[in-house]
Amino acid sequence: MKADKAKVSKLLKTAKGQIDGILRMIEEDRYCVDISNQIMATQAVLKKANLEVLTAHCKSCVAGASTPKQNDEKIEEIIALLSKLIK
């Protein structure tokens, strides 16, 4: 992985902590809207981590492809991932 490992790890650990907090909220029968807000906050952190990984992938793996065919394959991989995001 070419992304900043420390940055991605920090974001994922933050998301993990948020998920643990959400589970506690559920166990405590907290207000549904509060739980939903925490879920959305966790999703935002995960999206940020994913963006970091995909940005690094584009800057290193895609840009460093040694042939036009490999470059096209890498671009197709990114397009497939992005299509999952919009579904």
N, CA and C atoms as an extended XYZ file, in Angstrom:
261
Properties=species:S:1:pos:R:3:atomname:S:1:resname:S:1:resid:I:1 pbc="F F F"
N         0.851       -1.175        0.000 N   MET     1
C         0.000        0.000        0.000 CA  MET     1
C         0.891        1.231        0.000 C   MET     1
N         0.575        2.171       -0.856 N   LYS     2
C         1.387        3.369       -1.003 CA  LYS     2
C         0.861        4.557       -0.194 C   LYS     2
N        -0.306        4.416        0.410 N   ALA     3
C        -0.885        5.511        1.186 CA  ALA     3
C        -0.092        5.712        2.475 C   ALA     3
N        -0.264        6.879        3.080 N   ASP     4
C         0.357        7.196        4.361 CA  ASP     4
C        -0.244        6.258        5.413 C   ASP     4
N         0.516        5.234        5.769 N   LYS     5
C        -0.004        4.187        6.663 CA  LYS     5
C        -0.400        4.740        8.021 C   LYS     5
N         0.362        5.686        8.530 N   ALA     6
C         0.048        6.258        9.838 CA  ALA     6
C        -1.283        7.007        9.791 C   ALA     6
N        -1.491        7.763        8.712 N   LYS     7
C        -2.730        8.526        8.575 CA  LYS     7
C        -3.937        7.598        8.427 C   LYS     7
N        -3.806        6.590        7.574 N   VAL     8
C        -4.909        5.650        7.353 CA  VAL     8
C        -5.179        4.862        8.633 C   VAL     8
N        -4.133        4.420        9.308 N   SER     9
C        -4.309        3.675       10.560 CA  SER     9
C        -5.021        4.514       11.610 C   SER     9
N        -4.637        5.779       11.714 N   LYS    10
C        -5.276        6.674       12.689 CA  LYS    10
C        -6.770        6.825       12.381 C   LYS    10
N        -7.094        7.009       11.114 N   LEU    11
C        -8.497        7.147       10.725 CA  LEU    11
C        -9.282        5.870       11.032 C   LEU    11
N        -8.703        4.724       10.734 N   LEU    12
C        -9.393        3.458       10.985 CA  LEU    12
C        -9.540        3.176       12.479 C   LEU    12
N        -8.552        3.553       13.258 N   LYS    13
C        -8.664        3.393       14.710 CA  LYS    13
C        -9.750        4.320       15.261 C   LYS    13
N        -9.851        5.509       14.691 N   THR    14
C       -10.921        6.426       15.090 CA  THR    14
C       -12.277        5.810       14.790 C   THR    14
N       -12.422        5.247       13.596 N   ALA    15
C       -13.684        4.606       13.208 CA  ALA    15
C       -13.987        3.425       14.129 C   ALA    15
N       -12.971        2.663       14.467 N   LYS    16
C       -13.157        1.525       15.371 CA  LYS    16
C       -13.670        2.005       16.729 C   LYS    16
N       -13.088        3.073       17.243 N   GLY    17
C       -13.545        3.634       18.505 CA  GLY    17
C       -14.981        4.124       18.419 C   GLY    17
N       -15.318        4.740       17.285 N   GLN    18
C       -16.685        5.204       17.094 CA  GLN    18
C       -17.665        4.026       17.058 C   GLN    18
N       -17.284        2.957       16.397 N   ILE    19
C       -18.157        1.784       16.325 CA  ILE    19
C       -18.356        1.185       17.718 C   ILE    19
N       -17.280        1.120       18.492 N   ASP    20
C       -17.418        0.637       19.874 CA  ASP    20
C       -18.393        1.523       20.650 C   ASP    20
N       -18.299        2.833       20.428 N   GLY    21
C       -19.218        3.758       21.086 CA  GLY    21
C       -20.653        3.561       20.636 C   GLY    21
N       -20.840        3.308       19.367 N   ILE    22
C       -22.191        3.063       18.832 CA  ILE    22
C       -22.781        1.798       19.454 C   ILE    22
N       -21.970        0.770       19.574 N   LEU    23
C       -22.447       -0.467       20.194 CA  LEU    23
C       -22.877       -0.231       21.645 C   LEU    23
N       -22.106        0.590       22.365 N   ARG    24
C       -22.493        0.931       23.739 CA  ARG    24
C       -23.810        1.695       23.749 C   ARG    24
N       -23.956        2.627       22.801 N   MET    25
C       -25.191        3.402       22.717 CA  MET    25
C       -26.389        2.481       22.505 C   MET    25
N       -26.217        1.493       21.660 N   ILE    26
C       -27.303        0.537       21.383 CA  ILE    26
C       -27.627       -0.259       22.638 C   ILE    26
N       -26.586       -0.727       23.318 N   GLU    27
C       -26.800       -1.496       24.552 CA  GLU    27
C       -27.509       -0.653       25.617 C   GLU    27
N       -27.253        0.651       25.609 N   GLU    28
C       -27.852        1.565       26.595 CA  GLU    28
C       -29.207        2.103       26.148 C   GLU    28
N       -29.706        1.608       25.020 N   ASP    29
C       -30.985        2.074       24.472 CA  ASP    29
C       -31.038        3.584       24.295 C   ASP    29
N       -29.975        4.134       23.732 N   ARG    30
C       -29.912        5.572       23.513 CA  ARG    30
C       -30.847        5.975       22.379 C   ARG    30
N       -31.052        7.260       22.255 N   TYR    31
C       -31.965        7.845       21.271 CA  TYR    31
C       -31.508        7.497       19.855 C   TYR    31
N       -32.448        7.037       19.054 N   CYS    32
C       -32.164        6.544       17.697 CA  CYS    32
C       -31.428        7.576       16.837 C   CYS    32
N       -31.842        8.810       16.908 N   VAL    33
C       -31.218        9.856       16.085 CA  VAL    33
C       -29.769       10.062       16.501 C   VAL    33
N       -29.488        9.982       17.785 N   ASP    34
C       -28.106       10.102       18.249 CA  ASP    34
C       -27.253        8.962       17.718 C   ASP    34
N       -27.802        7.765       17.725 N   ILE    35
C       -27.090        6.602       17.178 CA  ILE    35
C       -26.842        6.798       15.685 C   ILE    35
N       -27.861        7.237       14.983 N   SER    36
C       -27.728        7.463       13.541 CA  SER    36
C       -26.661        8.509       13.239 C   SER    36
N       -26.621        9.573       14.022 N   ASN    37
C       -25.592       10.602       13.828 CA  ASN    37
C       -24.193       10.029       13.998 C   ASN    37
N       -24.021        9.152       14.974 N   GLN    38
C       -22.719        8.539       15.193 CA  GLN    38
C       -22.351        7.579       14.058 C   GLN    38
N       -23.338        6.884       13.544 N   ILE    39
C       -23.095        6.004       12.395 CA  ILE    39
C       -22.634        6.831       11.193 C   ILE    39
N       -23.296        7.951       10.948 N   MET    40
C       -22.912        8.806        9.815 CA  MET    40
C       -21.520        9.401       10.015 C   MET    40
N       -21.182        9.740       11.257 N   ALA    41
C       -19.845       10.260       11.540 CA  ALA    41
C       -18.787        9.189       11.254 C   ALA    41
N       -19.088        7.954       11.608 N   THR    42
C       -18.171        6.847       11.350 CA  THR    42
C       -18.011        6.620        9.845 C   THR    42
N       -19.115        6.696        9.121 N   GLN    43
C       -19.050        6.546        7.667 CA  GLN    43
C       -18.160        7.625        7.054 C   GLN    43
N       -18.243        8.839        7.576 N   ALA    44
C       -17.422        9.933        7.052 CA  ALA    44
C       -15.932        9.653        7.266 C   ALA    44
N       -15.587        9.125        8.426 N   VAL    45
C       -14.181        8.795        8.704 CA  VAL    45
C       -13.714        7.673        7.776 C   VAL    45
N       -14.555        6.668        7.573 N   LEU    46
C       -14.190        5.577        6.673 CA  LEU    46
C       -14.036        6.066        5.230 C   LEU    46
N       -14.898        6.975        4.816 N   LYS    47
C       -14.767        7.543        3.462 CA  LYS    47
C       -13.451        8.302        3.320 C   LYS    47
N       -13.073        9.022        4.380 N   LYS    48
C       -11.822        9.769        4.353 CA  LYS    48
C       -10.624        8.821        4.241 C   LYS    48
N       -10.673        7.713        4.982 N   ALA    49
C        -9.597        6.720        4.901 CA  ALA    49
C        -9.540        6.102        3.507 C   ALA    49
N       -10.699        5.792        2.956 N   ASN    50
C       -10.759        5.213        1.615 CA  ASN    50
C       -10.228        6.194        0.572 C   ASN    50
N       -10.566        7.458        0.720 N   LEU    51
C       -10.072        8.469       -0.216 CA  LEU    51
C        -8.545        8.549       -0.168 C   LEU    51
N        -7.993        8.456        1.023 N   GLU    52
C        -6.535        8.476        1.172 CA  GLU    52
C        -5.902        7.294        0.435 C   GLU    52
N        -6.482        6.121        0.596 N   VAL    53
C        -5.956        4.917       -0.062 CA  VAL    53
C        -6.086        5.037       -1.584 C   VAL    53
N        -7.258        5.465       -2.051 N   LEU    54
C        -7.468        5.565       -3.504 CA  LEU    54
C        -6.623        6.667       -4.136 C   LEU    54
N        -6.425        7.762       -3.422 N   THR    55
C        -5.578        8.841       -3.937 CA  THR    55
C        -4.147        8.346       -4.107 C   THR    55
N        -3.650        7.661       -3.104 N   ALA    56
C        -2.295        7.117       -3.192 CA  ALA    56
C        -2.193        6.093       -4.323 C   ALA    56
N        -3.238        5.300       -4.487 N   HIS    57
C        -3.254        4.308       -5.571 CA  HIS    57
C        -3.153        5.002       -6.932 C   HIS    57
N        -3.917        6.054       -7.110 N   CYS    58
C        -3.877        6.776       -8.389 CA  CYS    58
C        -2.508        7.401       -8.633 C   CYS    58
N        -1.944        7.986       -7.586 N   LYS    59
C        -0.654        8.677       -7.734 CA  LYS    59
C         0.519        7.724       -7.908 C   LYS    59
N         0.386        6.501       -7.396 N   SER    60
C         1.527        5.581       -7.493 CA  SER    60
C         1.258        4.445       -8.471 C   SER    60
N         0.259        3.646       -8.196 N   CYS    61
C         0.026        2.451       -9.008 CA  CYS    61
C        -0.460        2.781      -10.421 C   CYS    61
N        -1.424        3.679      -10.515 N   VAL    62
C        -1.954        4.019      -11.841 CA  VAL    62
C        -0.926        4.831      -12.617 C   VAL    62
N        -0.378        5.849      -11.974 N   ALA    63
C         0.604        6.691      -12.661 CA  ALA    63
C         1.875        5.924      -13.006 C   ALA    63
N         2.191        4.893      -12.217 N   GLY    64
C         3.410        4.128      -12.445 CA  GLY    64
C         3.246        2.915      -13.332 C   GLY    64
N         2.076        2.744      -13.916 N   ALA    65
C         1.871        1.595      -14.810 CA  ALA    65
C         2.881        1.656      -15.951 C   ALA    65
N         3.464        0.514      -16.255 N   SER    66
C         4.562        0.515      -17.231 CA  SER    66
C         4.105        0.423      -18.686 C   SER    66
N         2.860        0.016      -18.911 N   THR    67
C         2.363       -0.056      -20.282 CA  THR    67
C         0.974        0.591      -20.354 C   THR    67
N         0.581        1.024      -21.529 N   PRO    68
C        -0.771        1.574      -21.669 CA  PRO    68
C        -1.853        0.570      -21.257 C   PRO    68
N        -1.624       -0.717      -21.548 N   LYS    69
C        -2.595       -1.746      -21.170 CA  LYS    69
C        -2.728       -1.825      -19.652 C   LYS    69
N        -1.606       -1.830      -18.946 N   GLN    70
C        -1.652       -1.850      -17.481 CA  GLN    70
C        -2.333       -0.602      -16.930 C   GLN    70
N        -2.050        0.534      -17.556 N   ASN    71
C        -2.679        1.787      -17.142 CA  ASN    71
C        -4.190        1.697      -17.292 C   ASN    71
N        -4.640        1.173      -18.425 N   ASP    72
C        -6.084        1.008      -18.655 CA  ASP    72
C        -6.704        0.069      -17.627 C   ASP    72
N        -6.003       -1.009      -17.290 N   GLU    73
C        -6.513       -1.959      -16.293 CA  GLU    73
C        -6.665       -1.282      -14.928 C   GLU    73
N        -5.668       -0.484      -14.566 N   LYS    74
C        -5.717        0.222      -13.283 CA  LYS    74
C        -6.869        1.223      -13.253 C   LYS    74
N        -7.069        1.906      -14.352 N   ILE    75
C        -8.174        2.867      -14.439 CA  ILE    75
C        -9.511        2.140      -14.346 C   ILE    75
N        -9.635        1.004      -14.986 N   GLU    76
C       -10.867        0.213      -14.904 CA  GLU    76
C       -11.146       -0.244      -13.473 C   GLU    76
N       -10.089       -0.594      -12.743 N   GLU    77
C       -10.259       -0.963      -11.335 CA  GLU    77
C       -10.850        0.195      -10.534 C   GLU    77
N       -10.316        1.386      -10.767 N   ILE    78
C       -10.808        2.574      -10.056 CA  ILE    78
C       -12.265        2.844      -10.428 C   ILE    78
N       -12.587        2.745      -11.700 N   ILE    79
C       -13.965        2.974      -12.153 CA  ILE    79
C       -14.906        1.958      -11.498 C   ILE    79
N       -14.499        0.712      -11.412 N   ALA    80
C       -15.330       -0.317      -10.769 CA  ALA    80
C       -15.564        0.018       -9.294 C   ALA    80
N       -14.528        0.473       -8.610 N   LEU    81
C       -14.688        0.863       -7.207 CA  LEU    81
C       -15.621        2.053       -7.059 C   LEU    81
N       -15.427        3.045       -7.904 N   LEU    82
C       -16.267        4.247       -7.827 CA  LEU    82
C       -17.718        3.930       -8.149 C   LEU    82
N       -17.952        2.986       -9.040 N   SER    83
C       -19.336        2.634       -9.374 CA  SER    83
C       -20.035        2.002       -8.171 C   SER    83
N       -19.276        1.316       -7.308 N   LYS    84
C       -19.858        0.750       -6.082 CA  LYS    84
C       -20.281        1.856       -5.120 C   LYS    84
N       -19.561        2.960       -5.142 N   LEU    85
C       -19.857        4.072       -4.238 CA  LEU    85
C       -21.170        4.767       -4.572 C   LEU    85
N       -21.514        4.789       -5.839 N   ILE    86
C       -22.705        5.535       -6.240 CA  ILE    86
C       -23.954        4.678       -6.313 C   ILE    86
N       -23.815        3.396       -6.035 N   LYS    87
C       -24.993        2.505       -6.045 CA  LYS    87
C       -25.744        2.608       -4.757 C   LYS    87
